[in-house]
Amino acid sequence: MLSLRQVHKAFSTPQGELPVLNGIDLSLDEGESLALMGESGSGKSTLLHLAAGLDVPDQGSIKIDGQNLAQLDDAARAQLRCHQLGLVFQQFHLVPSLKVIDNLRLQARLAQREDPEWTNHLIHRLGLSGRESVYPEQLSGGQQQRLAIGRALAVRPRLLLADEPTGNLDEQSADTVLGLLLELVAETRCALLMVTHSARVAAPLDRLVRLKRGHLQDEPA
C-alpha cells in the first residue's frame, strides 16, 4: 500500500544543507499498522508529509497503491489525497463554522464518495449521536479528535496517516481515542502509519520503527 525506496530529504539552513532523511526504505501492507517513533526533530513529520504527497523527496521513490508520487503533478497528488488518503493531526483542524455532521461529511463529499449508512455508523461509533448539530467548540478535546478521525475515515481511505493523534489529550482520552482509531482502521482494512513519541501509544500497533539520524531501525512492537 505504501512503499518508500531510498528516500532522501534535506533542508537549506544558513549553515548549509541539513540532511533529515538518508536513504529511507519503508513498506506498509494493506490492513497493517505501523508506529513511527523518534526524537523531536528527527524527521518523523517530514517523512509523513512526504508519504502524503505534501512535499517531494530530493531522491528516491514513494508509491501509494502502486502509484509513483513523482509521476503525479500537484493536482493529481491532491486528488489522490482526497480519494485514497486519510490525514489526522495533533491539532484537530476542524472547520469551526461547520456543524459536527458537516465536518464529518466534508472529505467524503469533496471526493463524491459519501455513504449515508457509513456516516451514520461513524456517528454512533464516535460517540457523537445527538451531537450532530453542535459546533466543534462545543465538544471536548477527545470528542474533537474522534470527529477528526471520523472525517478522515468517512471516505474509506486505503491509507491513514496520523501525526501524534493523541498528543493533545489526557491519558484517559488518549486511550479512548487510540482504541477507537484502531477499531475503525480494522473495520475499513486501511493501512495505518502513525507518528508518536509514546511507546505506550505505539504498543498496540503491528510494527514499530524508530527514526534516528536519518535512518530507520526496526524494533519489536
N, C-alpha and C positions, 0 to 999 in steps of 0.2 A: 504493500500500500504506500509506504514511504521509503525512499532509498536515497541516501546521500553517499556520494563516492568522491573521495579525495577533495573535500570542500575546504577551501582556504578563504579567510576573510581578514582584512587588516583595515585600520582606520588611520587617517592622517592626523597628526598632532604637531604642535610647534616644535617638538623634539624629533619629529620624523615619523615614519610608519610604525604603527603599533599593531603587531600581529595578535589576533584574537583566536582564530581557529586555524589549525595547522594540519591539514590532511584528514579531515573528519570522515570516517566511514560509519554509516548507521543504517540499519534496516528495521522496518516495523511492519509486521504482517496484519492482515485483516483480523479484527477482534482482539488484537494483542494490546496490552497496556504497558507503557514504559515510563519510568521516572527518570528525569534528568536532574542530577544534583551537581553542586559545585559552589565554590566560594563566591562571594559578591564580586562582581566584575570579571568573572571567569569566562563570560561569553554565552551563558545559558539563553538569555533573551535574544541575543544575536542569532544563535542557532535556530531558535523558534521562529523568529521573523523571516529568516531565510527559507525555512520549511513552509511558511505560509505564502511565500512569494512577495512579501512586503519589502524585501531587499534582495539583491543578487550577489552571488559569491564572486570573488576575484578569480577563482579557479575551481574546477570540479563540476559535478553534475548533481542536480536534485530532481528526482522524479516522484510524482504522485500518481498512483494507479497507472504507471507506465508512461505518463506524460512528462516530458522533459521541460522544466520551467524555463530553461534558457531559450527554448524554441517558441515561447509564447510572448506576445507583446503585453504592455500594461493592461490593456482592455481584456485580453484573453485570461491573464492571471486573475483579474478582478472577477471575471465570470466563473473561473474555477473556484475561487474562494467562496463566492455566493452559493454555488451549487454543490460543491464537494467537501468544503471545509466548515468546521465549527470552531470559533475562537472564543476563549474565555480568559479574562484577565483578572489581576488582583483588584483593580478598580472595576466597578460593575459596568460602567459605560451604558447605562440605561438612558432612554430618552425621557427627560423629566416631564415633558408636555404630553406624553402618551400614557394612557392607562395601562394597567398590568396586562390585560389581554392583548392590547395592540403592540406592546413591547414584545410579548411572546410570539406574536404572528409576524413580526417585522421581517426577519430574514427569509422566512418561508414565502411570504408574499412577494418580496423582491425577486426571489427565484422562481416565482409562479409554481410553487410546489406545496401550497398549503393543503393540509389534510385535516378537516374539522374533527374527525374522530381521534386522530393522534393529538391534536391540540387539546381536546377535552381530556384525554388520558393524561397529558402532561400537566395540565392544571391540577388534576387530582393528585398525581404523584408528587408534584412540587409542594403540596400542602397549601395551595392558594385558592382552593374552592371558596367562593363567597367574597373573594378579594379582587375579582376580575376588573371591577370598575374603579378601583382606587389608583392613586398615582404612586410612583416609586418612593417618593419621600415619606409616604405613609407606611412603608414597610420597614421591618428591622433589617440590619445588615445581612443576617443569614437569609432572610426571605429575598432580599435583592439579589444575592448571589445565586440562590436557587433559580430565580427568574432569569438571570443571565445565562445560566446553564441550559434552562429550558429553551430559551431563544436560540442558542447555538445548536441544540438538538432537534428543534422543530422542523428543520429542513432534512432531517435524517442524513447527516453528513457521512462520508466514507472515512473521514479522519477528523478527530477532535484535538486541537492544540490548546493547552491550558497553561497559563503562566501564573504561578503562585495563586491558584484559585481560592485557597483558604487563608491567604496571608493577612487579610484584614479582619479575620474573625476570631472570636474567643474559642477556646479549646472545644467546648461543647458544641457550638455552632459549626466549627470546622469539621468535627466528626460526623455531624448530621449531613452537612453538605457533601463531604467526601463519599459517604456511604451512598447517598442518592446519586451522585455523579457516576460511581462505578456500576450501580444497578442499571441506570439508564443507558450507559455505554454498552453493557451486556445485552440489553434489550435490542439496541439498534445494530449490534455487531460491528460498530465502527472501531477503528484503531484509535488509541489514545496516547499522545505524547504530553507528559505533564512535567513542567519545571517546578521544583520545590526545593526549599532549603531544609526541609524537615524529614529526617529519617522515619519518623512516626507516620507521616503522610505517605511517604514512598512505600512503606512496608506492604500494603495490600496489593500493589501492582505486580504484574507478572515479572518484570525485569527492572533492574536498576543499573544506570551507567553514571559515571562521575566525570565531569569535565575539569581537567586540571592542566594548566599550562598549554592550552590549545589542543589537547588530545583527550580522547575518550577512554575510560577504563571501565570494563565490565566488573560488576560486583554482585555478590549474592543478594537477591531481593529479600 
